[in-house]
Amino acid sequence: MGLMRRANFLARVVLNLGTDKSCPFCKSTSTRLVDRKNLVLQLRECPACGLWFRWPSETAGFQGKFYQKQYQEAGFTTELPEPAVLERFKASNFLGSPKDFHVSIAVLKRLMPHGRVLDYGCSWGYGAFQLRNAGYDAVGFEISRPRAKFGREQLGIEILDALSDLDTIPDQSLDAIYASHVLEHLLSLKETFAFFARTLRPGGLAMVLVPNAGGRLARELGTKWTPMIGEKHTLALRRDFFEKNMPAYGFQVLALSDPYNPETIEAAMANSTILPCEGEELMVLARRLPV
């Protein structure tokens, strides 16, 4: 993070110090301090729903503006590739690239071999491109209009780029939702879980990938573990939060962490077996139950 950007972030944190410390998910006022980061940020826990979140947070209005132009990650999450690099990525289906999703897509194929899939928070479409090449009818959603435009023009992917577009997706019209390293950036997941429940058909699958705030390294390092909380990551997500809260939205939940084995995961999903969650990436598989 550059010096000016750090200063701007610090200024926003100071301005938001007067905001309440209620849980952004269940609105409980009985949250507690878990740890601090860089003196000014707090990692807080809600005992009621189990969410860990950053305080002070952002306003919804600022966050929408932030993801248009200010949000930057190292590498190709936000960096748009030059034409020659893009052509290499496309020719190899991103295999071996920093945006190679073949492992998680292999798990999805094992559990949901085909159908209409929404890549929720798709950036410039590299995941939706690979989902399409895996045989899915793939569409993306990305709040950053410049990146969505790039994906539509350069990868030929249908990408929705406004929150209001999500309301146009018919009820129970999706077979799967794929959300790779998106949910930790959001202010609250209540609306997200409700959207998943509304648009997935009975038997449909939500695959969520997030930094594993409950994994071994995260426990050892606390807020010194870089993905825990910061300017971009407003939520620190652990398996127990998903397991506790998604069933209320009509989901059967399996949480696990890397490395992933599709056969083991399929068996665990069928038998409701608990799998280890010690790795740095958490995978949540949530099957929509019959309404």
C-alpha positions in Angstrom: 0.0 0.0 0.0 1.5 3.4 -1.0 2.1 6.2 1.5 -0.8 8.3 0.2 -3.2 5.4 0.2 -2.1 4.5 3.8 -2.8 8.0 4.9 -6.2 8.1 3.3 -7.1 4.8 4.9 -6.0 6.0 8.3 -8.0 9.2 7.9 -11.1 7.1 7.1 -10.5 4.9 10.1 -10.2 7.9 12.4 -13.4 9.4 11.1 -15.2 6.2 11.7 -14.0 5.7 15.3 -17.4 7.0 16.5 -19.4 4.3 14.8 -21.0 1.6 16.9 -19.5 -1.9 17.3 -22.6 -3.9 16.6 -22.3 -7.1 14.5 -22.8 -6.3 10.8 -24.5 -9.7 10.3 -26.9 -10.2 13.2 -26.8 -6.6 14.7 -26.0 -7.9 18.2 -24.5 -5.1 20.3 -22.6 -7.6 22.5 -19.4 -7.9 20.4 -16.0 -8.3 22.0 -12.4 -7.3 21.1 -10.3 -10.3 19.8 -7.1 -8.5 18.8 -5.8 -5.2 17.3 -3.9 -4.5 14.1 -1.7 -1.5 13.5 -3.1 0.1 16.7 -6.2 1.6 15.1 -8.0 -1.5 13.8 -9.9 -3.9 15.9 -10.7 -7.5 15.1 -14.0 -8.1 16.9 -16.1 -11.2 17.5 -19.9 -11.5 17.8 -20.7 -14.3 20.3 -24.2 -14.5 19.0 -23.5 -15.5 15.4 -19.8 -16.2 15.5 -18.7 -13.5 12.9 -15.3 -11.9 13.2 -15.2 -8.5 11.6 -13.1 -5.3 11.3 -13.9 -2.2 13.2 -14.0 0.6 12.2 -15.5 -0.5 8.9 -16.6 1.5 5.8 -19.9 2.9 4.7 -21.7 1.1 1.9 -21.4 4.2 -0.3 -17.7 4.5 0.1 -17.1 0.8 -0.5 -19.0 0.9 -3.8 -16.7 3.8 -5.0 -13.6 2.0 -3.7 -14.1 -1.0 -5.9 -14.4 1.1 -9.0 -10.9 2.4 -9.3 -9.0 2.4 -5.9 -9.0 -1.4 -5.2 -5.7 -2.9 -6.2 -4.2 -6.3 -5.6 -0.8 -7.6 -6.6 -1.0 -9.5 -9.8 -4.0 -10.2 -12.0 -6.8 -10.0 -9.5 -7.2 -6.4 -10.4 -4.4 -5.8 -13.0 -5.7 -6.1 -16.5 -3.3 -8.1 -18.7 -1.7 -6.8 -21.9 -3.0 -8.4 -25.1 -0.1 -10.8 -25.5 -0.4 -12.0 -21.9 -4.1 -12.4 -22.2 -3.8 -14.5 -25.4 -1.4 -16.8 -23.5 -3.9 -17.1 -20.7 -6.8 -17.9 -23.0 -4.8 -20.4 -25.1 -3.9 -22.4 -21.9 -7.3 -21.9 -20.2 -5.2 -20.1 -17.5 -3.5 -23.4 -16.6 -0.4 -22.6 -14.5 -1.2 -18.9 -14.3 -1.9 -16.9 -11.1 -5.6 -17.3 -11.9 -5.6 -21.0 -12.5 -8.9 -22.3 -10.9 -8.8 -25.9 -12.2 -8.6 -27.4 -8.7 -11.7 -25.8 -7.3 -13.6 -26.2 -10.6 -12.7 -29.9 -10.5 -14.4 -30.1 -7.1 -17.5 -28.3 -8.5 -17.6 -30.7 -11.5 -17.6 -33.7 -9.1 -20.6 -32.3 -7.2 -22.4 -30.3 -10.0 -21.3 -31.6 -13.4 -23.2 -29.1 -15.5 -25.7 -26.2 -15.4 -25.9 -22.5 -15.1 -23.3 -21.0 -12.8 -22.9 -17.4 -11.5 -19.3 -16.4 -10.8 -20.1 -14.0 -7.9 -17.5 -11.2 -7.8 -15.8 -12.3 -11.0 -13.3 -9.4 -11.4 -12.5 -9.4 -15.2 -13.9 -12.8 -15.9 -11.0 -15.3 -15.6 -13.0 -17.6 -13.4 -16.1 -17.4 -15.5 -14.0 -18.1 -18.6 -12.7 -21.3 -17.0 -16.2 -22.3 -15.9 -17.5 -21.9 -19.4 -14.6 -24.0 -20.8 -15.5 -26.6 -18.2 -18.9 -27.0 -19.8 -21.0 -24.6 -17.6 -23.4 -21.9 -18.8 -21.4 -19.3 -16.9 -22.3 -15.7 -16.2 -20.4 -13.3 -14.0 -21.2 -10.5 -11.5 -18.6 -7.8 -10.8 -19.2 -4.4 -9.1 -16.1 -2.9 -10.7 -17.5 -1.6 -14.0 -14.0 -1.2 -15.7 -13.1 -4.8 -15.0 -16.6 -6.1 -16.0 -16.3 -4.2 -19.3 -12.9 -5.8 -19.9 -14.2 -9.3 -19.3 -17.2 -8.7 -21.6 -15.0 -7.3 -24.4 -11.9 -9.5 -24.1 -13.2 -12.8 -22.9 -16.7 -12.7 -24.3 -18.2 -13.4 -20.9 -21.7 -12.1 -19.8 -20.9 -10.0 -16.7 -23.5 -8.1 -14.7 -22.0 -5.0 -13.1 -24.7 -3.4 -10.9 -26.3 -4.6 -7.6 -29.7 -4.0 -9.2 -28.8 -6.6 -11.9 -28.8 -9.3 -9.2 -32.5 -8.6 -8.6 -33.2 -9.5 -12.3 -31.9 -13.1 -11.8 -35.0 -15.3 -11.5 -35.7 -17.3 -8.4 -34.3 -20.8 -8.4 -32.6 -20.3 -11.8 -29.0 -21.1 -10.9 -27.5 -24.5 -10.5 -24.4 -23.2 -8.7 -22.8 -20.0 -7.4 -19.0 -19.8 -7.4 -17.5 -17.1 -5.1 -13.7 -17.0 -5.0 -12.2 -14.7 -2.4 -15.1 -12.2 -2.5 -17.1 -12.6 0.8 -14.2 -11.4 3.0 -14.5 -8.0 1.3 -18.2 -7.4 2.1 -19.7 -5.4 4.9 -22.3 -8.0 5.7 -23.3 -11.4 4.5 -27.0 -11.4 5.4 -28.0 -10.1 2.0 -25.5 -12.4 0.2 -26.9 -15.5 1.9 -30.4 -14.4 1.1 -29.5 -13.9 -2.5 -27.9 -17.4 -2.7 -31.0 -18.9 -1.2 -33.3 -17.1 -3.6 -31.5 -17.8 -6.8 -30.2 -21.4 -6.3 -32.6 -24.2 -7.3 -33.2 -26.9 -4.7 -30.1 -29.1 -4.8 -28.1 -26.2 -6.2 -24.6 -25.6 -4.8 -22.8 -22.5 -3.5 -19.0 -22.8 -3.5 -17.3 -20.2 -1.4 -13.5 -19.7 -1.1 -12.1 -17.3 1.5 -9.0 -16.8 3.6 -9.3 -19.3 6.4 -9.3 -17.2 9.6 -9.7 -20.3 11.7 -6.7 -22.2 10.1 -3.5 -23.2 11.9 -1.4 -20.3 10.6 -4.2 -17.7 11.3 -4.4 -19.0 14.9 -0.6 -18.8 15.3 -0.2 -15.3 13.9 -3.5 -13.7 14.8 -3.8 -10.3 13.1 -0.2 -10.5 11.9 -1.5 -13.1 9.4 -1.8 -10.7 6.4 -5.3 -11.8 5.1 -7.0 -11.4 8.5 -8.3 -7.9 8.4 -7.2 -4.7 6.7 -8.3 -2.1 4.2 -9.7 -4.6 1.8 -10.7 -7.5 4.2 -13.6 -6.3 6.4 -14.5 -9.9 7.5 -12.4 -12.7 9.0 -14.3 -15.9 8.1 -14.1 -19.2 9.9 -15.9 -22.5 9.3 -18.1 -22.2 12.4 -19.7 -19.0 11.1 -20.9 -20.7 7.9 -21.9 -23.9 9.7 -23.9 -21.9 12.3 -25.7 -19.4 10.0 -26.2 -20.8 6.5 -28.7 -23.6 7.6 -31.2 -20.8 8.6 -31.2 -19.9 4.9 -31.9 -23.4 3.8 -28.4 -24.9 3.2 -26.6 -28.0 4.1 -23.0 -26.9 4.8 -19.7 -28.6 4.4 -16.6 -26.6 5.3 -13.0 -27.8 4.6 -9.6 -26.3 3.7 -6.9 -26.9 1.2 -5.5 -29.2 -0.2 -8.6 -30.4 -1.9 -9.5 -33.9 -3.1 -12.7 -34.1 -5.1 -13.4 -37.8 -4.3 -13.0 -37.2 -0.5 -15.2 -34.1 -0.7 -17.9 -35.9 -2.6 -18.0 -38.6 0.0 -18.0 -36.1 2.9 -20.9 -34.2 1.3 -22.9 -37.3 0.8 -22.3 -38.6 4.4 -22.2 -35.3 6.3 -18.6 -36.1 7.4 -16.6 -33.4 9.1 -13.3 -32.6 7.3 -10.2 -30.8 8.6 -10.0 -27.0 8.2 -6.3 -26.2 9.0 -5.1 -24.8 5.7 -4.9 -21.2 4.6 -7.9 -21.3 2.3 -11.3 -22.2 3.5 -13.8 -23.9 1.0 -17.5 -23.8 2.0 -19.8 -26.0 0.0 -23.5 -25.2 0.7 -26.2 -27.4 -0.8 -29.6 -25.7 -1.2 -32.2 -27.9 0.5 -35.7 -28.5 -0.9 -38.0 -25.6 -0.1 
